[in-house]
Amino acid sequence: MTRLYIKIFVTFWLITASIIVATNIVFHWIDIGPDRNPHIDRDEEPARRLLFQMVGSAINRNTAEMVEEMRNMPAWSTRFFYVVDRTNQDLLERPLPPGVNVLLPKLTSRHPYDHIQDRNRKLFGRYITLNDGNSVKFITISTGHDDESGKDVLWELFINNIWPLLLVSILISGTACFLLARHFTRSINTLQQATRRIARGDLGFRVSPHFSGRRDEIAALGLDFDHMTERLQRAMQEQKRLIKDVSHELRSPLARLQVALGLAQQRSNGDVDKELARIKQAADYLNNVITDILALPVHENGDWELDDTLDIKALLETLIEGYQYEADEKQVLLAFDCALEEALVPTHGNMLVGVFENILRNALHYASNPGLIQVELSQTEDKKSYHIAISDSGPGVETQHIDAIFEPFYRTDEARARESGGYGLGLAIAQRSVALHKGRIGAKNRPEGGLCVTVEIPRFNIQDEFS
């Protein structure tokens, strides 16, 4: 459940519940309903207000209904009023207090209302004829100093009668607000999940099917979202195709240029050897760029079949041996730490060769002089993958650039020359190749200085081979 979901739900529910409670309280205190009694003043004695409230509710009732209503009232409230018939008997058959007996003779059809002071209490009386023809006398008694002074009986009766209705209303409104908030946020969550999938590179995902049958603004937003995603997908496909096509087209003139350059170097009398060397360096650089672009995997995970097996330990030993001469010239020690006899992983062709060759070449390029490159190979704790860590003693990478070094053509130092900095495709190729092997690659700065690139590759499982 998202925070937006909770905010919408709680806000709607609190507003609805507040309106329900406030409306009932206003109707009670201001008495603006259709049965409004003009004789009731909210600032008056509660017993007098109770009297007129009861009289107003009894006008359209008969004696039996009055008795039934009185019996359904809370026991604590009935001691504040009496309803007496023509024989001066309370309808609930209760004994009458002395004060009530004093007030009863004063209430007649000609003098229907009166009140008296009985010690520390006030008594209010009203003569009324019910709709069945029976005449009764309503007597209400105020609270005294010895009996919860100032108790507002009418207010407590209102609370006693209204709380079940309030509870039901609040629960119903809560259910409605819950469904409404869920309806609003479900569409937003769908768009959020779609955005995350697209950010991960799944440009084939569409949200319009999730909004089928809807004709509101959210459905229109989903349709626009799909149009945007479709255009992005086409643009990415065209970009990949363009890079491949341009790279292939450059191969032919570059090959002719290199042949002509070789002939020029053979026929040179030494006057332009320096210039020819620079031209050859630029041509070799361009050839390497084209080679790496064509080597950059573009397959999706579902199209990549791991149909071969490779021993990573043997691969790393071979690469270290191949770079040993260059490391000796730079006074860099290449150390290999592995306690495994072999480390077999499923692969496709020689893609993993390029992965570790790129990482080692970068480590050797940036290692200090003299320096150390440490290569470690081990199993993960669950023994389902192999963990390879290649650490150098170079300057490392700024923290904000760690993740970006695996992006194509990215350079942490844009000012450095091509001759020393490369063109930013090696780690991008490595990252893509490892992902297609269902592995992970990452980098972090070492506390003692330098960069550590880690690779995890799932190990070869012979049971999978024969399953």
N, C-alpha and C positions, 0 to 999 in steps of 0.2 A: 504494500500500500504506500503510495507516494505521499510526500508532504502536501502537495497540491490537493490531492484527494481528501486528505484530512481537513485542510483549511476550508475547502468548499463545503464539505459535509457539516463541520462544526459551525461555520458561519451561518449557513442557511438554517440549521436547526435552532441555534440560539436566537436568531431573528424571529423565526416562526413561533418558538416557545414564548419569547418575550411579548409578542403581539397578542398571543392567546391569553396569557396571564394578565397583561395590562388591560386588555379589553374587558375581561370579567371584573377586574377590580374597579375600573371606571364605571361600569354599569351599576355596580353595587353602591359605590359612594355617591355618584352623581345622580343615579336613578333616571337614566334617559331612555329607558325602555318604553314599550307601548302601554304598560300597566303602571306608569309613573303615578305616584301618590303625591299630590301637591301639599299635603299636610305634613310630610316628613321633612324635617330639617336636620341635616347631618350634625349640626352643632348642638342639638338638643340632648336631653336626658335619654340614654339608650333605652330605658323602659318605655318611654313614650314612643320612640321610633319603632320599637318592637310591636307595640300595640297597633299602630296604624299599618304596619307591614302585615300583621296577621289578619287584621280586618280586611285589608285589600285582597288578600289571597282567599278569604272565606266567602266573599260576596256571591260567587257563582257555585257554591258547594252546598250539599245537604248535610244533615247531622251525622249520618253514617260515615260519610267521607271525611268529615272533620275529626271524628273519633279515630279513624284509621290513620290519618296523617299525624295526629298527636302521638299515637302509639309508636309510630315509626321514627319519631324524633329522638335524639339522644336523651338518656335519662337525666343527665345533669341540667339540661335546658328546661325541662318541664317544671322545675321548682320556681321558675321565674314568671310563670303565667298560669292562669286558671280560666277555664271556659265553663260557665255555670248556666244550667237550663232554667226553665220557669219554676221548678220546684227548689231552686237554690241548691242543686246538687252538681258537683263537678262532673264533667263528662268522663273523666278518668276515675271517678269514684274515690277521690282523695278528700281528706278532711280539709276544711277551709280555715286559713289563719284568721285571727281576730280582725286584722285590718281589712281583709276581704269582706267579712261580714258587715263592717261599717260602711264600706263603699257601695255594696250591692243595692241597698234601698234607694240610693240617690240616682241610679241609672234607670230611666224609663224611656218610653218611646218619645215623650215630649222633651226629655232632658237626656239625650243619648250619651253625652260625654261628661266626665268629671274626674277629679283626682283629689287625693287627700295625702296628708303627711302623718305617717304612723311611726312614732318614735324617730328612729334614724333612717327610715325608709320612705320612699314615695310610691304610691299606688296610683295607677292610671286605669280607668274603666271606660268601656264603650258598649252600648246597647246596639244589637244588630239582628235583623231577621234573615235567616238562611233561605235558600231557594225552595226548600220543602215546607216553608211556612212556620217553622219553629224559630222562636226568638231565643237568643243566648246573650250572655254578657261576658265580654272579654276583660280580664283583669291581668295587668302586668305589674311586676314588683321590681323596683330598682334594687341594686346591691347596696349593702350597708357597710359600715366600718368594720363589722365583725365577719364579713363574708366577701372576701376578695374585692375590696373597694375598687370601683371604677371599671368593673368587668363589662365589656361591650358584648352583650349576648348576641345581638344581631350579627356582629362581625364574626363571632365564633360559629354561629349557625351557618353563615355563608361559607366559611372555610370548610366546615364539616360536610356540607352538601356539594361543594364545588370541586374538591380535590379529586374524586374519582373521574369526573369529566375532564379536569385538567390533565390528569395522568394519561387517560386514553387519547386525548387530543395531542399531547406531546409525543406519545409513542407513534401515533399515526403520522404526525408531521415528521418525526425522525426517520420513519421508514421511507416516506416520500423524498426527503432530502438525501437519504442514503442512495436511493435509486437514481435520483437526479445527478448527484455528484459522480456516481459510477458511470452514468451515461456520458457525462462531459469528459471525464478523465480517461475513459477507455479509448476514445479516439486519439487523445493526446499521447497516451502510452503507445498506441500503434505507430504513430508518427515518430515517436522517440526511438522505438525499436528499429524502425526502418532506417532512421538516420544513423544509428550505430552500425547496422549491417552494411550500409553504404560506406561508412567511414572505414570499415574493415576490408573494403574492396569488393563487396557483393553488389555490383551495379545492376544485376539482373532482378533484384527484388522489387516488387510493385505493391503499393498499398491500396489501389483502387478496388480490388476484389473485397477487401475488408469493409468498404463503405458502400457496397452494392445495395441498392434499394433506397439510399438516402439522397436527398436533393437539397441539402442545406450547405452552409458555407464550409463546414468541415469536409464534406464530400468534394466540393470544388477545390479546396486546398489539397486534398489527396490526389486529385487529378492533375493539378499543376505540379505537385511533387513528382508524380510519375513522369510527366513530360520533361522536367528538369533532369531526372535520373536517366531517362532514355537518351537525352542529348549528351549527358556526361559519358554514358556508356559508348555512344557512337564516337565521341571525341577521343576517348581513350583508345578505342580500337583503331581509329584512323591514325592516331599518334604512333601507336606501336607499328602499324603497317608502314607508315611513312618512314620511321626510323630504320626498319628492316630493308625497305625498298631503296632508300637513299644509301644505306651501307653497302648493299649489293651493287648498286650502280657505281659507287666510288671505287669498288675493287678493281674494275677493269682499267680506268685511267691511272690508278695508283700503281698497278702492276707495270703498265707501260712506262710510267715515270721512273720506277725503280730500275727497270731494265736500261733505260736511257742513261740514268745516273751511273749505273755500273760501267757502262761503256765509256762514259765521260771520264770516270775515274781511271780507267785503264789507259786512255789516250792522253791523260793530262801530263804536262811536262813539269808539274809542281807549282805553277804560278797560281792556280786557283784551287789547290787542294783544300785549303781552309774553308773556302766558300762551299765547295762540294761536300765537305764533311758536315757543314751546317745544314745543307739541303738534305743530306741523307738522314740526319738526326730528325728533322721535321717530317720527312717521309716515313721513317720508322715509327715516330709518334702517332701519325695519322693511321698507319696500319694497325697499331696496337688498339687505338680507339675503336676502329671498325671491327676488329676481331672480338673485343669485349662486348660491343653492342650486339653482335650476332650471337655471342655466347650467352647473353642474358636470357634466362628462361622466361617464356611467356605463357606456358601451359597453366591451366587451372589444376588444382589438386586432384580432381576426379579424372583428368586425362593423363596423369603421370603414373606410369607403371614401374614399380621397383622390381626389375627382372634380373638383377645381378647381385652378387655378394662381394664385399670388400673387407679386407683386414686393415682396420684403421691403424693399428700398431705398426704394421709393416709399411703402410703409406707414410706415416710420420717419420719413421726411421729413414726411409728413402729420401724424403724431402729435406730432412736435416743434413743428411750426407751430401745432397746436392748443393745446399747453401753453405756448406762448411768453408769452402775456399773464400767466398765473399765475406763470411763472418770473420775469418782469420785476418783478412786484409783490414777490416774495420776494428779489429781487436775486440770482437764480441764473442762471448762464450755461449755456445748453444748447448743447453742441458736438457736431457730427456729423462723423465721420471715415470716409470710404468712397471707395475708388479704383475701385470696380466701376461699370460702366455700368448693369447690372441684376442682380438676384439672384432668380431665379425658383425657387419651391419648390412642390411639390404640397401641396394643403390641402383642407379640407372646410368650405365655408361661410366664415364670418368668425371662426372660432375663434382664429386667430393674431392677429387684431386685439385681442381681449381679453387675450391673453398679454402682448404688449408694452405695451398700455395699463396693465395692472396693474403691470408692472415700473416703467414710467416714473412712474406716479402715486406708488408707494411711494418711488422715488428722490427725487422732488420734495418729498414730504412730510417726509422725514428729512434732506434736504440742509441744510447749515449756511447761515446768513444773514449775509453773502453767501457764495455757494458755487458749485460747479461740478458739472454732470452731463455726463459724457463718454459718447457713444454711438459704438461702433466696429463696423463691418461688414466682414468679410473672408472669404476662402475658407480652408478647412482645408488642411493640407499635402498630403493625398491628393486635394484638389480634388473631393471627393465630397459635401461639406457646406458650409454657410455658418456662420460663427462670429460671433455677436453678443454684445458685452460692453457692459453698461450700468453705469457706475460713478458713485457719488455721493460727496459730501464730508461725509456725516453721521457719526454716532457708531459705525456698524457694529453687528455682532451678536456676542454672546459665542460663543466657539468651540464650546462644548458645545451651542449652540442652532442651529448652522448648518444641519444636516440637518433639524431639526424645523420650520423655518419654512415648509416645503412641505407640512406636514400640515394638514388642515382644522381650523379654529377654534383653531389654536395661536397663542399670544401669548408673545413673549419677556418682556414686562412685563405681568403680570396686573393690576397696580395702576393702569395708566393708564386714562383715561376713554374711553368709546366715541367721543366727539367727536374725540379726537385719535389714537386707536389703531386704529380699524376693528374688524373682527370676524374676521379671520384666514382669509378664503376666497380672496383674490386670488391668492396664490402657489400655493395648492393647486389652483385651477382652471388656472393656468398650467402647473404640473407635469404634470397629467393630460393637458392638451391637447397639450403637447410630446411626451409619451410616445406618444399616439395618432398623432402624425406621425412616429413612429420616430426621434425626436430625443432630446436630453439637455439637462437644465437643472441648474444648480448655482450655488453662491454661495461667496464667500470674502471675508475681510477684506483690505483693501488695506494695505500696510505704512505708507503715508502717512496712513491714516485713511479711513474710509468703507467701504461694501460694494460689491462687484462681482458682479453676477448675469450669468452666461454661459449662452447658449443655442446649441445646435448643431442645425440642421435640414438633413436631406438635400436636396440641390439637385434641381431638376427635370431629368430625363434624357429627352430627346426620343426616344431609342431605345426606352426602356421604353413610351413612349406608343404607338408603332406596332408593338411586338412582340406 
